[in-house]
Amino acid sequence: MTTNSPQSTASSDIAPTAIGPSGEGHGLFSRPVLSWALWDWGSAAFNAVITTFVFTIYLTSHPGFAGTEGQASPETMLGAAMTVAGLAIALFAPVNGQRADRQGKRGMWLMVNTLLVVAISASLFFVTPSRPGLWLGLILLGVGNIVFEFASVNYNAILNDIATPKNIGKISGFGWGMGYLGGIVLLLIVYFGLISPEVGWFGVTSENGLDVRVTMLLCALWTLTFSIPVFITARKTQAKHPAQAEHKQSYLESYRQIFRLIKRLWNTSRHTVYFLLASAVFRDGLAGVFTFGGVIAAKVFGFSAGDVIIFAVAANVVAGIATIAFGSLDDRFGPKRVIIFSLVSMIVAGLCVFFFHDGGTTMFWIFGLILCIFVGPAQSASRTFLARIIPQGKEGEVFGLYATTGRAVSFLAPAAFTLAVMVGEAINGIGGGTPFGIFGIIVVLALGLALLLPVKESESRYH
């Protein structure tokens, strides 16, 4: 690691510097790292249970939310709510990250936003199966996504405060893996304790959606419990950048700072901008694998609802283990190589899912799980690639841009999947297009890969 000599303001703001407080960092199983990774474990309650497998399914499938003829469907309203939330995140995430950087209060804002997620999760208990309940659920879910993303920006920014160039890959992979594994543990608890039995714990049944609503209380408790350690340790491990907290500034000035940062990045660290664009595309493809994997499993391979949940558990297990294991490869060979290898492997596995779909469920179990193996490593290596090239003191700001660019292209995977299905239906007739949907995801992954290849890793902190 090297230190940089004094430069002009523009260049010094962009020049990469040592990761970690004084460049020292912490061991993989040290208290700061374990505390940090436990937040990922706890955040699985919002990611896996609320937004993916339980609450959104409840909103879109319970007949009480359907409304009357002529009213918008719950699916359409859910999409609209998430679109609005995505726009809000795109607009405000980088500014909030920048202001946290300037104030030296990433840990505090991580705590504030996480506690808001906890409160919103608990409030979902009051979403009963009715049309007014649908509106309440969508509003809470949308706001929850916004504050969760704000929390994630500050959480990601703390990575540079606890890692060094030698172990940042391991630490990032450990955090991602903990998130996957935490989701599996909570999903199993929820499924066998509340959702699956006719009468679950504490006499809870499915009447009036009570099983799902009580699950939301459990999610709130889960998130709070596993977030407390990072609340305690974040202030102790956060790098200090007192020069940035010299004065308060308005939100308008914060936006001006963001545009100046983008301009400086373009002029002095252009490959950071290239990477933000490439990662936005392939990260949307990665999200599409999980978003549409269940649809393909059910529609193409004949999985029942229970089979899909079992596959989801298995998929998250292999993704979590692989993400932790690939952290060492990230540190040894560099994150770009890990991302390229992961994307190529996923493209090949995706093609196999399509070409061997007549082989039945066994083919999906084999190649579907191979797909899932590489999702986590690509996500984690993407985070470490950016962390290695972020100017010191700009972590929250640039990770805010990272969130913004991801949201800006979040339509790609759904649009590509839908278009591919339409092409398939034009060839095979109605109902015969779903197998082609995987091509849409493959195209997005391939586009992200193509954009990544020219990005130079020489500007990163990897040695």
GUPABA-456402 format. One record per residue (C-alpha): residue number from 1; y, x, z; residue in one letter. Coordinates in steps of 0.2 Angstrom, whole numbers, plus 5000, padded with zeros to 4 digits. Example, Ala and Ser with C-alpha at 12.3 -4.5 7.8 and 13.67 -1.06 7.14 Angstrom:
<rs>
<1,<4978,5062,5039>,a>
<2,<4995,5068,5036>,s>
</rs>
This chain:
<rs>
<1,<5000,5000,5000>,m>
<2,<5018,5006,4996>,t>
<3,<5035,5001,5002>,t>
<4,<5049,4998,4990>,n>
<5,<5065,5008,4990>,s>
<6,<5081,4997,4991>,p>
<7,<5085,4989,4974>,q>
<8,<5097,4976,4968>,s>
<9,<5096,4959,4976>,t>
<10,<5088,4951,4961>,a>
<11,<5074,4964,4960>,s>
<12,<5071,4966,4978>,s>
<13,<5068,4948,4980>,d>
<14,<5054,4949,4968>,i>
<15,<5046,4966,4971>,a>
<16,<5029,4964,4979>,p>
<17,<5027,4971,4997>,t>
<18,<5014,4973,5009>,a>
<19,<5003,4958,5015>,i>
<20,<5002,4955,5033>,g>
<21,<5014,4959,5048>,p>
<22,<5018,4977,5045>,s>
<23,<5004,4977,5033>,g>
<24,<4991,4977,5047>,e>
<25,<4982,4961,5045>,g>
<26,<4968,4954,5055>,h>
<27,<4949,4955,5054>,g>
<28,<4939,4941,5047>,l>
<29,<4933,4934,5064>,f>
<30,<4949,4938,5073>,s>
<31,<4957,4924,5083>,r>
<32,<4972,4922,5071>,p>
<33,<4960,4921,5056>,v>
<34,<4948,4909,5064>,l>
<35,<4962,4898,5070>,s>
<36,<4969,4898,5053>,w>
<37,<4953,4893,5045>,a>
<38,<4949,4879,5057>,l>
<39,<4964,4870,5050>,w>
<40,<4955,4870,5033>,d>
<41,<4940,4863,5042>,w>
<42,<4950,4850,5050>,g>
<43,<4960,4845,5035>,s>
<44,<4943,4840,5027>,a>
<45,<4946,4823,5036>,a>
<46,<4960,4819,5024>,f>
<47,<4953,4828,5009>,n>
<48,<4935,4823,5009>,a>
<49,<4935,4807,5019>,v>
<50,<4951,4798,5016>,i>
<51,<4956,4803,4999>,t>
<52,<4939,4805,4990>,t>
<53,<4924,4797,4997>,f>
<54,<4928,4784,5010>,v>
<55,<4945,4776,5011>,f>
<56,<4950,4776,4993>,t>
<57,<4933,4768,4989>,i>
<58,<4936,4755,5002>,y>
<59,<4953,4751,4994>,l>
<60,<4946,4749,4977>,t>
<61,<4929,4741,4980>,s>
<62,<4931,4729,4995>,h>
<63,<4934,4711,4988>,p>
<64,<4947,4707,5000>,g>
<65,<4959,4719,4991>,f>
<66,<4956,4712,4974>,a>
<67,<4970,4698,4974>,g>
<68,<4970,4684,4962>,t>
<69,<4970,4683,4943>,e>
<70,<4985,4691,4935>,g>
<71,<4988,4703,4949>,q>
<72,<4987,4722,4946>,a>
<73,<4970,4729,4951>,s>
<74,<4968,4740,4966>,p>
<75,<4963,4754,4955>,e>
<76,<4979,4753,4945>,t>
<77,<4990,4751,4960>,m>
<78,<4981,4766,4968>,l>
<79,<4985,4777,4952>,g>
<80,<5003,4771,4953>,a>
<81,<5004,4776,4971>,a>
<82,<4997,4793,4969>,m>
<83,<5008,4796,4954>,t>
<84,<5024,4792,4964>,v>
<85,<5017,4804,4978>,a>
<86,<5014,4817,4965>,g>
<87,<5031,4816,4959>,l>
<88,<5038,4817,4976>,a>
<89,<5028,4833,4980>,i>
<90,<5033,4841,4964>,a>
<91,<5051,4838,4968>,l>
<92,<5051,4843,4986>,f>
<93,<5037,4855,4990>,a>
<94,<5045,4871,4984>,p>
<95,<5062,4867,4993>,v>
<96,<5053,4863,5009>,n>
<97,<5043,4879,5008>,g>
<98,<5059,4889,5004>,q>
<99,<5068,4882,5019>,r>
<100,<5053,4886,5031>,a>
<101,<5054,4904,5024>,d>
<102,<5072,4905,5028>,r>
<103,<5071,4898,5045>,q>
<104,<5056,4908,5049>,g>
<105,<5047,4892,5055>,k>
<106,<5032,4890,5044>,r>
<107,<5021,4888,5059>,g>
<108,<5033,4874,5066>,m>
<109,<5033,4865,5050>,w>
<110,<5014,4866,5048>,l>
<111,<5013,4858,5065>,m>
<112,<5026,4844,5061>,v>
<113,<5018,4839,5045>,n>
<114,<5000,4840,5051>,t>
<115,<5005,4829,5066>,l>
<116,<5012,4817,5053>,l>
<117,<4995,4817,5044>,v>
<118,<4986,4813,5060>,v>
<119,<4998,4799,5064>,a>
<120,<4996,4792,5046>,i>
<121,<4977,4794,5047>,s>
<122,<4976,4784,5063>,a>
<123,<4988,4771,5056>,s>
<124,<4975,4767,5042>,l>
<125,<4965,4758,5055>,f>
<126,<4977,4743,5053>,f>
<127,<4973,4742,5034>,v>
<128,<4963,4726,5034>,t>
<129,<4955,4719,5018>,p>
<130,<4969,4708,5011>,s>
<131,<4983,4710,4998>,r>
<132,<4996,4714,5011>,p>
<133,<4983,4727,5018>,g>
<134,<4982,4735,5001>,l>
<135,<5000,4738,5000>,w>
<136,<5000,4745,5018>,l>
<137,<4986,4756,5013>,g>
<138,<4993,4762,4997>,l>
<139,<5010,4766,5006>,i>
<140,<5002,4776,5020>,l>
<141,<4990,4785,5008>,l>
<142,<5005,4790,4997>,g>
<143,<5015,4796,5011>,v>
<144,<5000,4805,5019>,g>
<145,<4997,4814,5002>,n>
<146,<5015,4820,5002>,i>
<147,<5016,4827,5020>,v>
<148,<4998,4834,5018>,f>
<149,<5004,4844,5003>,e>
<150,<5019,4850,5013>,f>
<151,<5008,4856,5027>,a>
<152,<4997,4865,5014>,s>
<153,<5011,4874,5007>,v>
<154,<5015,4882,5024>,n>
<155,<4997,4884,5028>,y>
<156,<4994,4894,5012>,n>
<157,<5010,4904,5015>,a>
<158,<5003,4910,5032>,i>
<159,<4989,4918,5023>,l>
<160,<5000,4933,5019>,n>
<161,<5004,4935,5038>,d>
<162,<4986,4937,5043>,i>
<163,<4978,4947,5028>,a>
<164,<4979,4964,5020>,t>
<165,<4976,4968,5002>,p>
<166,<4959,4974,5007>,k>
<167,<4953,4958,5015>,n>
<168,<4964,4944,5008>,i>
<169,<4950,4938,4997>,g>
<170,<4937,4937,5011>,k>
<171,<4950,4927,5022>,i>
<172,<4955,4915,5009>,s>
<173,<4937,4912,5004>,g>
<174,<4933,4909,5022>,f>
<175,<4946,4896,5024>,g>
<176,<4941,4887,5008>,w>
<177,<4923,4888,5013>,g>
<178,<4927,4881,5030>,m>
<179,<4936,4866,5022>,g>
<180,<4920,4862,5012>,y>
<181,<4908,4864,5026>,l>
<182,<4920,4854,5038>,g>
<183,<4920,4840,5025>,g>
<184,<4901,4839,5025>,i>
<185,<4899,4839,5043>,v>
<186,<4912,4825,5045>,l>
<187,<4904,4815,5030>,l>
<188,<4887,4816,5038>,l>
<189,<4894,4810,5055>,i>
<190,<4903,4796,5047>,v>
<191,<4889,4791,5035>,y>
<192,<4875,4790,5048>,f>
<193,<4886,4785,5063>,g>
<194,<4897,4772,5056>,l>
<195,<4895,4768,5037>,i>
<196,<4877,4767,5034>,s>
<197,<4870,4757,5049>,p>
<198,<4872,4738,5050>,e>
<199,<4878,4741,5068>,v>
<200,<4885,4758,5070>,g>
<201,<4892,4767,5086>,w>
<202,<4900,4757,5099>,f>
<203,<4894,4741,5090>,g>
<204,<4905,4744,5075>,v>
<205,<4900,4734,5059>,t>
<206,<4907,4732,5042>,s>
<207,<4915,4715,5046>,e>
<208,<4933,4715,5041>,n>
<209,<4931,4733,5035>,g>
<210,<4930,4739,5054>,l>
<211,<4917,4753,5050>,d>
<212,<4930,4761,5038>,v>
<213,<4945,4758,5049>,r>
<214,<4937,4766,5064>,v>
<215,<4932,4780,5053>,t>
<216,<4951,4783,5050>,m>
<217,<4953,4785,5069>,l>
<218,<4939,4798,5069>,l>
<219,<4948,4807,5055>,c>
<220,<4964,4808,5065>,a>
<221,<4955,4815,5080>,l>
<222,<4946,4827,5069>,w>
<223,<4962,4834,5061>,t>
<224,<4971,4835,5077>,l>
<225,<4957,4844,5086>,t>
<226,<4954,4858,5073>,f>
<227,<4973,4860,5070>,s>
<228,<4978,4865,5088>,i>
<229,<4972,4883,5087>,p>
<230,<4983,4887,5072>,v>
<231,<4998,4878,5081>,f>
<232,<4996,4891,5095>,i>
<233,<4993,4907,5085>,t>
<234,<5005,4904,5070>,a>
<235,<5021,4909,5078>,r>
<236,<5012,4925,5085>,k>
<237,<5006,4931,5068>,t>
<238,<5020,4926,5057>,q>
<239,<5030,4940,5049>,a>
<240,<5048,4940,5053>,k>
<241,<5061,4939,5040>,h>
<242,<5077,4938,5050>,p>
<243,<5089,4941,5035>,a>
<244,<5084,4925,5027>,q>
<245,<5089,4915,5042>,a>
<246,<5107,4920,5041>,e>
<247,<5114,4903,5038>,h>
<248,<5110,4885,5036>,k>
<249,<5110,4878,5018>,q>
<250,<5110,4861,5010>,s>
<251,<5096,4854,5000>,y>
<252,<5107,4856,4985>,l>
<253,<5109,4874,4988>,e>
<254,<5090,4875,4991>,s>
<255,<5087,4868,4974>,y>
<256,<5099,4881,4967>,r>
<257,<5089,4895,4976>,q>
<258,<5073,4888,4968>,i>
<259,<5080,4889,4950>,f>
<260,<5087,4906,4954>,r>
<261,<5070,4911,4960>,l>
<262,<5062,4905,4944>,i>
<263,<5074,4914,4933>,k>
<264,<5072,4930,4943>,r>
<265,<5053,4928,4942>,l>
<266,<5054,4926,4924>,w>
<267,<5065,4942,4922>,n>
<268,<5056,4953,4934>,t>
<269,<5039,4947,4937>,s>
<270,<5035,4936,4921>,r>
<271,<5016,4936,4924>,h>
<272,<5019,4927,4940>,t>
<273,<5026,4913,4930>,v>
<274,<5012,4914,4917>,y>
<275,<4999,4913,4931>,f>
<276,<5008,4898,4939>,l>
<277,<5006,4889,4922>,l>
<278,<4988,4895,4919>,a>
<279,<4982,4891,4937>,s>
<280,<4990,4873,4936>,a>
<281,<4979,4869,4921>,v>
<282,<4963,4876,4927>,f>
<283,<4965,4870,4944>,r>
<284,<4967,4852,4937>,d>
<285,<4950,4855,4928>,g>
<286,<4942,4860,4944>,l>
<287,<4949,4844,4952>,a>
<288,<4942,4834,4938>,g>
<289,<4924,4841,4941>,v>
<290,<4924,4832,4958>,f>
<291,<4934,4817,4953>,t>
<292,<4923,4813,4938>,f>
<293,<4906,4821,4944>,g>
<294,<4901,4805,4953>,g>
<295,<4905,4794,4938>,v>
<296,<4895,4805,4927>,i>
<297,<4881,4805,4939>,a>
<298,<4880,4786,4941>,a>
<299,<4884,4781,4923>,k>
<300,<4874,4794,4913>,v>
<301,<4860,4800,4925>,f>
<302,<4857,4783,4934>,g>
<303,<4862,4789,4952>,f>
<304,<4863,4775,4965>,s>
<305,<4878,4775,4977>,a>
<306,<4867,4783,4990>,g>
<307,<4861,4796,4978>,d>
<308,<4880,4800,4974>,v>
<309,<4883,4803,4992>,i>
<310,<4868,4814,4994>,i>
<311,<4873,4824,4979>,f>
<312,<4891,4825,4986>,a>
<313,<4885,4833,5002>,v>
<314,<4874,4845,4993>,a>
<315,<4888,4850,4981>,a>
<316,<4900,4853,4995>,n>
<317,<4887,4864,5004>,v>
<318,<4884,4875,4989>,v>
<319,<4903,4876,4985>,a>
<320,<4907,4881,5003>,g>
<321,<4894,4894,5004>,i>
<322,<4898,4901,4987>,a>
<323,<4917,4902,4992>,t>
<324,<4914,4912,5007>,i>
<325,<4902,4924,4998>,a>
<326,<4913,4926,4983>,f>
<327,<4928,4932,4995>,g>
<328,<4920,4949,4996>,s>
<329,<4919,4950,4977>,l>
<330,<4938,4945,4976>,d>
<331,<4942,4960,4987>,d>
<332,<4931,4972,4977>,r>
<333,<4934,4967,4959>,f>
<334,<4950,4957,4960>,g>
<335,<4954,4939,4960>,p>
<336,<4957,4938,4941>,k>
<337,<4939,4943,4937>,r>
<338,<4932,4931,4950>,v>
<339,<4942,4917,4942>,i>
<340,<4937,4921,4924>,i>
<341,<4918,4923,4929>,f>
<342,<4919,4906,4938>,s>
<343,<4928,4897,4924>,l>
<344,<4916,4904,4910>,v>
<345,<4901,4899,4921>,s>
<346,<4907,4881,4924>,m>
<347,<4910,4879,4905>,i>
<348,<4893,4884,4901>,v>
<349,<4885,4873,4915>,a>
<350,<4896,4859,4909>,g>
<351,<4889,4861,4891>,l>
<352,<4872,4861,4898>,c>
<353,<4875,4844,4908>,v>
<354,<4880,4836,4891>,f>
<355,<4866,4843,4880>,f>
<356,<4852,4841,4892>,f>
<357,<4858,4824,4899>,h>
<358,<4843,4815,4892>,d>
<359,<4832,4826,4904>,g>
<360,<4836,4814,4918>,g>
<361,<4842,4817,4936>,t>
<362,<4834,4834,4937>,t>
<363,<4846,4841,4924>,m>
<364,<4861,4835,4933>,f>
<365,<4855,4842,4950>,w>
<366,<4853,4859,4942>,i>
<367,<4868,4861,4931>,f>
<368,<4879,4849,4942>,g>
<369,<4876,4860,4957>,l>
<370,<4879,4876,4946>,i>
<371,<4896,4868,4942>,l>
<372,<4900,4865,4960>,c>
<373,<4895,4883,4965>,i>
<374,<4910,4890,4955>,f>
<375,<4924,4877,4960>,v>
<376,<4928,4885,4977>,g>
<377,<4928,4903,4972>,p>
<378,<4940,4899,4958>,a>
<379,<4951,4889,4969>,q>
<380,<4951,4903,4983>,s>
<381,<4954,4917,4970>,a>
<382,<4968,4908,4963>,s>
<383,<4976,4907,4980>,r>
<384,<4974,4925,4983>,t>
<385,<4980,4931,4966>,f>
<386,<4996,4922,4969>,l>
<387,<4997,4929,4987>,a>
<388,<4995,4946,4981>,r>
<389,<5010,4945,4969>,i>
<390,<5022,4934,4980>,i>
<391,<5038,4944,4986>,p>
<392,<5038,4946,5004>,q>
<393,<5048,4932,5013>,g>
<394,<5046,4920,4998>,k>
<395,<5028,4914,5002>,e>
<396,<5032,4896,5006>,g>
<397,<5044,4895,4992>,e>
<398,<5032,4902,4979>,v>
<399,<5017,4892,4986>,f>
<400,<5029,4877,4984>,g>
<401,<5030,4881,4966>,l>
<402,<5011,4883,4965>,y>
<403,<5010,4865,4972>,a>
<404,<5023,4859,4960>,t>
<405,<5015,4866,4944>,t>
<406,<4998,4859,4949>,g>
<407,<5006,4842,4951>,r>
<408,<5015,4843,4935>,a>
<409,<5000,4844,4925>,v>
<410,<4988,4833,4936>,s>
<411,<4987,4820,4921>,f>
<412,<4977,4833,4910>,l>
<413,<4959,4831,4917>,a>
<414,<4960,4812,4918>,p>
<415,<4968,4810,4901>,a>
<416,<4956,4823,4893>,a>
<417,<4941,4814,4901>,f>
<418,<4947,4797,4895>,t>
<419,<4950,4803,4878>,l>
<420,<4933,4811,4877>,a>
<421,<4925,4795,4883>,v>
<422,<4934,4785,4869>,m>
<423,<4928,4797,4856>,v>
<424,<4910,4795,4862>,g>
<425,<4912,4776,4862>,e>
<426,<4918,4777,4844>,a>
<427,<4902,4787,4840>,i>
<428,<4889,4778,4850>,n>
<429,<4897,4761,4854>,g>
<430,<4904,4754,4870>,i>
<431,<4895,4761,4885>,g>
<432,<4889,4777,4876>,g>
<433,<4904,4787,4878>,g>
<434,<4903,4793,4896>,t>
<435,<4892,4808,4892>,p>
<436,<4906,4815,4882>,f>
<437,<4918,4814,4897>,g>
<438,<4912,4831,4902>,i>
<439,<4919,4838,4886>,f>
<440,<4936,4833,4892>,g>
<441,<4934,4843,4908>,i>
<442,<4927,4858,4898>,i>
<443,<4943,4858,4887>,v>
<444,<4955,4858,4902>,v>
<445,<4945,4872,4910>,l>
<446,<4944,4882,4893>,a>
<447,<4963,4880,4891>,l>
<448,<4966,4886,4908>,g>
<449,<4955,4901,4905>,l>
<450,<4964,4905,4888>,a>
<451,<4981,4905,4897>,l>
<452,<4974,4916,4911>,l>
<453,<4967,4930,4900>,l>
<454,<4984,4937,4895>,p>
<455,<4990,4937,4913>,v>
<456,<4992,4955,4920>,k>
<457,<4984,4959,4936>,e>
<458,<4994,4976,4937>,s>
<459,<5009,4967,4945>,e>
<460,<4998,4961,4960>,s>
<461,<4994,4970,4976>,r>
<462,<4976,4972,4972>,y>
<463,<4971,4991,4971>,h>
</rs>
